Amino acid sequence: MEIRRIDQSPTSILVVDRDPLMLTAMASVLDMQGHRALLARTEEVAMKAIGSSDLDLIVLAIDDLKSGCEFARRLRSLEKTRDVPVIFLVPQLTAEWSSRLHADGGVFSLLQPIDPYALIDLVERAIWMPHIAKAKIGAPATHLSRSTDWVRL
């Protein structure tokens, strides 16, 4: 069964990290995989990007659990990003961090410094979550029409 892609546009991913070298590196990795990376070094720039773009995913680097979770809650309060998955890039991954990040909308967490292959793996998993995949793919090519092709039993 073949899946037809309706939306041929690249996946839009907002990457938020204070480190300009990490931003550049992540943008390069995402670009090589065919994604469109929007980059922000501050929350203010990130909020402007959110206002002007339709995002499929957010990659958010945090140094502090409290401030990172507060920013994630603000993202969840916005209509445009309410359902957008968030991948957190974190300095440590304890049980406390994991539970708090998950509660505040994180679908995945990745330890810093990041492994580019692990980032791509998590990005690919996150963008095929049902609410995103629905917007990116159509019905299978062999899909039958309910009104004309289904046999009544």
PyMOL commands that set and color helices and strands:
alter all, ss='L'
color gray80, all
select helices_A, chain A and resi 20-32+43-52+65-77+79-81+95-103+116-127+130-136
alter helices_A, ss='H'
color red, helices_A
select strands_A, chain A and resi 3-5+12-16+36-40+57-61+86-90+106-111+137-140
alter strands_A, ss='S'
color yellow, strands_A
deselect
rebuild
show_as cartoon
